[in-house]
């Protein structure tokens, strides 16, 4: 039976580190994911109200086929500036893409990013012309490590998932042939992550070792009403509801294969959140390949297995993010 990696997090994937920075007063934060070397990356955007940066660079046929980092941030459009702080730091270190090396010409770090809306969560957003995100991005980059905090951390700091406090979650799996697949999710969804009238997560069938509470649905409950959105937010706003995800594997994937894994991994969001991919959601899934292990059987079946494992990890990561979150102000947490 496949089992989680030793950390049960994105950092089980060889060559990945994650940094998180928060502004407790503003109730917001940033998560930065950094591969040891430039990594193949793809993206799948399913939400109707996304906020992204440099995702067009990941399209088929684009010049760049690898990235230097990924940034997930709160702050809506202001949060896109978090990548500026990361780009400045990486550029100063000589990292990034360069078509040709010329004296005095800095390289260009490729840092796709996505944001979630936490502007109306009760934090102090009176920052005038000095939003904190550039500094938060730089701080997150500076403290990156293989220790990945859950709950009120990084871009999950100010997140709200349906009627519960949202947060940052992560999960991993080691396949039978030794590949590691993992996911990180920052959960700020309009939809509910729990079943109507219950603390059981929609993702409960995928849970391993009670990693998000071990609560199962009432076996006597009738079929869920298709119109019952209990636990979802009641006042959806454009870009106010988003689940940001990064899945990663140490398997060596081409950009096309990574794209398929990202698309399959989006199914994990649908398994864990109801409703999902709505017109006012900004759901985005990135897929990274660190290429630490070549595919021993490079065929579509292997890619399908990795994509299926990624979807399961996404569902678990979403539930773990909500499970680990602590209450803030009026935002009630799953654990009270």
LOKOLSE-708758 format. One line per 10 residues: number of its first residue (from 0); their letters; for each residue x, y negated, z negated of C-alpha. Coordinates in Angstrom, 1 decimal. Example, Ala and Ser with C-alpha at 12.3 -4.5 7.8 and 13.67 -1.06 7.14 Angstrom:
# residues 2
0) AS) 12.3:4.5:-7.8 | 13.7:1.1:-7.1
This chain:
# residues 336
0) XXXXXXXXXX) 0.0:0.0:0.0 | 1.3:-3.5:0.9 | 2.2:-5.5:-2.2 | 3.0:-9.2:-2.9 | 6.6:-10.3:-2.8 | 8.5:-10.9:-6.1 | 7.3:-14.6:-6.3 | 3.9:-14.0:-4.7 | 4.4:-17.3:-2.9 | 5.6:-18.9:0.4
10) XXXXXXXXXX) 9.1:-18.9:-1.0 | 9.3:-15.1:-0.7 | 10.1:-15.8:2.9 | 13.8:-15.9:3.3 | 15.2:-19.3:4.2 | 12.3:-21.4:3.0 | 12.2:-23.9:0.1 | 9.4:-26.1:-1.0 | 9.4:-29.5:-2.8 | 6.5:-31.2:-4.5
20) XXXXXXXXXX) 6.1:-34.7:-5.8 | 3.1:-36.3:-7.5 | 1.8:-39.7:-8.5 | -0.3:-38.9:-11.6 | -1.8:-42.4:-11.8 | -2.9:-42.5:-8.2 | -3.9:-38.8:-8.4 | -2.2:-37.8:-5.2 | 0.9:-36.0:-4.0 | 3.1:-34.5:-1.3
30) XXXXXXXXXX) 4.3:-31.0:-0.4 | 7.4:-30.6:1.8 | 8.3:-27.2:3.3 | 11.9:-26.9:4.6 | 13.4:-24.0:6.5 | 17.1:-23.4:6.1 | 17.6:-23.7:9.8 | 15.3:-25.1:12.5 | 12.3:-22.8:12.7 | 9.7:-21.8:15.4
40) XXXXXXXXXX) 6.4:-23.4:14.5 | 2.8:-23.5:15.8 | -0.4:-25.1:14.7 | -4.1:-24.3:14.8 | -6.5:-27.2:14.2 | -10.0:-26.1:13.4 | -11.5:-29.0:11.4 | -13.5:-31.7:13.1 | -11.8:-34.5:11.3 | -8.1:-33.8:11.2
50) XXXXXXXXXX) -5.3:-36.2:10.4 | -1.9:-35.1:11.8 | 1.5:-36.2:13.0 | 3.7:-34.6:15.7 | 1.4:-31.6:16.2 | 1.4:-32.4:19.9 | 5.1:-31.5:19.9 | 4.1:-28.0:19.1 | 2.1:-27.5:22.2 | 3.1:-25.0:24.9
60) XXXXXXXXXX) 5.4:-26.5:27.4 | 6.6:-29.2:25.1 | 10.4:-30.0:24.9 | 10.8:-29.0:21.2 | 10.3:-25.4:20.2 | 11.4:-25.6:16.6 | 10.9:-27.9:13.6 | 13.0:-29.2:10.8 | 10.3:-29.4:8.1 | 6.6:-29.6:7.5
70) XXXXXXXXXX) 4.8:-32.2:5.3 | 1.4:-31.8:3.7 | 0.1:-34.9:1.9 | -2.8:-36.5:0.2 | -3.7:-40.1:0.9 | -5.5:-39.8:4.2 | -3.8:-41.9:6.9 | -1.5:-43.4:4.3 | -0.2:-40.0:3.5 | 1.3:-39.6:7.0
80) XXXXXXXXXX) 4.1:-41.9:5.9 | 5.4:-39.1:3.7 | 7.2:-37.7:6.7 | 9.1:-41.0:7.1 | 10.9:-40.4:3.8 | 11.7:-36.8:4.8 | 12.9:-37.9:8.3 | 15.1:-40.6:6.8 | 16.8:-38.1:4.5 | 17.2:-35.4:7.1
90) XXXXXXXXXX) 18.5:-37.8:9.7 | 21.1:-39.1:7.3 | 22.2:-35.5:6.8 | 22.6:-35.1:10.6 | 19.7:-32.7:10.9 | 17.2:-32.8:13.7 | 16.8:-32.5:17.5 | 19.3:-34.1:19.8 | 19.1:-33.7:23.6 | 22.8:-34.6:23.8
100) XXXXXXXXXX) 25.3:-35.6:21.1 | 26.3:-39.2:21.4 | 28.5:-41.2:19.0 | 26.4:-43.4:16.8 | 23.1:-41.9:17.9 | 21.2:-40.2:15.1 | 19.4:-37.0:15.6 | 15.6:-36.9:15.5 | 14.1:-34.6:12.8 | 10.9:-32.9:14.0
110) XXXXXXXXXX) 8.5:-33.0:11.1 | 4.9:-32.1:11.9 | 2.5:-33.2:9.1 | -1.1:-33.1:8.1 | -3.1:-35.0:5.5 | -6.1:-34.5:3.2 | -8.5:-37.2:1.9 | -8.1:-37.9:-1.9 | -8.7:-41.7:-1.8 | -12.0:-41.5:-3.7
120) XXXXXXXXXX) -11.0:-39.0:-6.4 | -10.8:-41.5:-9.2 | -7.0:-42.2:-9.1 | -5.6:-45.7:-9.0 | -5.2:-46.5:-5.3 | -4.6:-50.3:-5.8 | -1.2:-50.1:-4.1 | -1.7:-53.0:-1.7 | 0.9:-53.0:1.0 | 3.1:-50.4:-0.8
130) XXXXXXXXXX) 1.5:-47.0:-0.6 | 3.6:-44.4:-2.5 | 3.9:-41.7:0.2 | 7.2:-42.5:1.8 | 8.8:-42.3:-1.6 | 6.8:-39.2:-2.6 | 8.0:-37.5:0.6 | 11.6:-38.3:-0.1 | 11.3:-37.2:-3.7 | 9.6:-33.9:-2.7
140) XXXXXXXXXX) 12.4:-33.3:-0.2 | 15.1:-33.9:-2.9 | 13.6:-31.5:-5.4 | 12.9:-28.6:-3.0 | 13.6:-25.1:-4.4 | 12.2:-21.6:-4.4 | 10.0:-22.4:-7.4 | 6.5:-23.3:-6.1 | 4.0:-24.8:-8.6 | 0.3:-24.0:-8.3
150) XXXXXXXXXX) -2.8:-26.0:-9.1 | -2.4:-29.8:-9.6 | 0.8:-30.0:-7.7 | 2.1:-31.5:-4.4 | -0.6:-32.3:-1.9 | -3.0:-30.4:-4.2 | -2.6:-32.9:-7.0 | -5.8:-34.9:-6.2 | -7.7:-32.3:-4.2 | -11.3:-31.3:-4.9
160) XXXXXXXXXX) -12.7:-28.0:-3.6 | -16.4:-28.2:-3.4 | -17.7:-28.8:-6.9 | -14.4:-27.6:-8.6 | -11.0:-29.3:-8.9 | -9.0:-28.1:-5.9 | -5.2:-27.5:-5.8 | -2.2:-25.9:-4.3 | -2.1:-22.2:-4.0 | 0.2:-19.6:-2.5
170) XXXXXXXXXX) 0.4:-15.8:-1.9 | 2.6:-13.3:-0.1 | 2.6:-9.7:1.1 | 5.4:-7.3:2.1 | 4.4:-5.1:5.0 | 5.1:-1.4:5.1 | 8.0:-2.0:7.5 | 9.5:-4.7:5.4 | 8.4:-8.0:6.9 | 7.3:-10.7:4.5
180) XXXXXXXXXX) 4.2:-12.8:5.3 | 3.1:-15.6:3.0 | 0.8:-18.6:2.8 | 0.6:-22.0:1.0 | -2.7:-23.8:0.9 | -3.7:-27.2:-0.4 | -7.5:-27.0:-1.0 | -9.7:-30.1:-0.7 | -12.6:-28.4:1.0 | -16.2:-29.6:1.5
190) XXXXXXXXXX) -17.3:-26.0:1.2 | -17.4:-23.9:-1.9 | -14.6:-21.4:-2.7 | -17.0:-19.5:-5.1 | -20.2:-17.6:-4.4 | -23.5:-19.3:-5.3 | -24.2:-19.2:-9.0 | -21.0:-17.3:-9.7 | -17.4:-17.8:-10.6 | -16.5:-15.0:-8.2
200) XXXXXXXXXX) -14.4:-16.3:-5.3 | -15.5:-15.7:-1.8 | -12.0:-14.3:-1.4 | -12.5:-11.7:-4.1 | -12.2:-8.6:-1.8 | -8.6:-9.6:-1.0 | -7.4:-10.2:-4.6 | -4.4:-8.2:-5.9 | -3.9:-7.5:-9.6 | -6.4:-10.1:-10.8
210) XXXXXXXXXX) -4.2:-12.9:-9.4 | -7.1:-15.3:-9.4 | -9.2:-14.1:-12.4 | -10.5:-10.7:-11.3 | -14.1:-11.9:-11.2 | -16.3:-9.8:-9.0 | -19.8:-10.7:-7.7 | -22.9:-9.4:-9.4 | -23.6:-6.0:-7.8 | -27.4:-6.6:-8.3
220) XXXXXXXXXX) -27.4:-9.9:-6.5 | -29.4:-10.1:-3.3 | -27.9:-11.1:0.0 | -26.7:-14.7:0.0 | -29.1:-17.1:1.6 | -27.5:-18.5:4.8 | -28.8:-22.0:3.8 | -27.5:-21.8:0.2 | -24.4:-24.0:0.0 | -24.3:-24.0:-3.8
230) XXXXXXXXXX) -20.9:-25.3:-5.0 | -20.2:-27.3:-1.9 | -19.7:-31.1:-2.0 | -22.9:-33.1:-1.7 | -21.5:-36.2:0.0 | -19.2:-35.2:2.8 | -17.2:-38.0:4.4 | -15.0:-37.9:7.5 | -11.5:-36.6:6.7 | -12.6:-36.2:3.0
240) XXXXXXXXXX) -12.7:-32.4:3.2 | -9.7:-30.4:4.2 | -7.8:-27.3:3.6 | -4.1:-27.6:4.7 | -2.3:-24.3:5.2 | 1.2:-23.2:6.1 | 1.8:-19.5:6.8 | 5.3:-18.2:7.3 | 7.1:-14.9:8.0 | 10.6:-13.8:8.2
250) XXXXXXXXXX) 9.8:-11.9:11.5 | 11.3:-13.4:14.6 | 8.5:-14.8:16.6 | 8.3:-16.8:19.9 | 6.3:-20.0:19.9 | 3.5:-18.2:21.7 | 3.5:-15.4:19.1 | 3.5:-18.0:16.2 | 0.5:-19.7:17.8 | -1.4:-16.4:17.8
260) XXXXXXXXXX) -0.5:-15.9:14.1 | -1.7:-19.4:13.3 | -5.0:-18.7:15.0 | -5.5:-15.4:13.2 | -4.5:-17.0:9.9 | -7.3:-19.5:10.3 | -9.7:-16.6:9.6 | -8.4:-16.6:6.1 | -9.8:-20.1:5.5 | -13.2:-18.8:6.7
270) XXXXXXXXXX) -13.0:-15.8:4.3 | -12.3:-18.1:1.3 | -14.4:-21.3:2.0 | -18.1:-21.6:2.8 | -19.1:-23.5:5.0 | -15.8:-24.1:6.9 | -14.5:-26.0:9.9 | -17.3:-28.5:9.7 | -17.3:-31.8:11.6 | -16.0:-33.6:8.5
280) XXXXXXXXXX) -13.3:-31.1:7.7 | -9.7:-31.6:8.6 | -8.6:-28.0:8.4 | -5.1:-27.3:9.8 | -3.0:-24.1:9.8 | 0.7:-24.2:10.6 | 2.7:-21.0:11.2 | 6.5:-20.8:10.7 | 9.0:-18.1:11.7 | 12.4:-18.1:10.0
290) XXXXXXXXXX) 13.5:-15.3:12.3 | 15.5:-13.6:9.6 | 14.4:-10.2:10.8 | 14.0:-9.2:14.5 | 10.9:-7.4:15.5 | 11.8:-3.7:15.6 | 8.7:-3.1:17.7 | 8.1:-6.3:19.6 | 4.7:-5.9:21.0 | 1.2:-7.4:20.6
300) XXXXXXXXXX) 0.3:-4.8:17.9 | 3.1:-6.1:15.6 | 2.0:-9.7:16.1 | -1.6:-8.6:15.3 | -0.5:-7.0:12.1 | 1.4:-10.1:11.0 | -1.6:-12.3:11.9 | -3.9:-10.1:9.9 | -1.6:-10.2:6.9 | -1.4:-13.9:7.2
310) XXXXXXXXXX) -5.2:-14.3:7.1 | -5.4:-12.2:4.0 | -2.6:-14.3:2.3 | -4.4:-17.5:3.2 | -7.6:-16.3:1.6 | -5.7:-15.4:-1.6 | -3.7:-18.6:-1.6 | -6.9:-20.7:-1.4 | -8.4:-18.9:-4.4 | -5.2:-19.1:-6.4
320) XXXXXXXXXX) -5.0:-22.9:-5.8 | -8.5:-23.4:-7.2 | -8.0:-20.9:-10.0 | -4.8:-22.6:-11.1 | -6.1:-26.2:-11.0 | -6.6:-28.1:-14.2 | -9.5:-30.5:-14.8 | -8.9:-34.2:-14.1 | -11.4:-36.9:-15.1 | -14.9:-35.9:-13.9
330) XXXXXX) -13.5:-33.1:-11.8 | -14.3:-29.8:-13.5 | -11.9:-26.9:-13.0 | -12.8:-23.3:-12.3 | -11.4:-22.3:-15.7 | -13.3:-25.1:-17.5
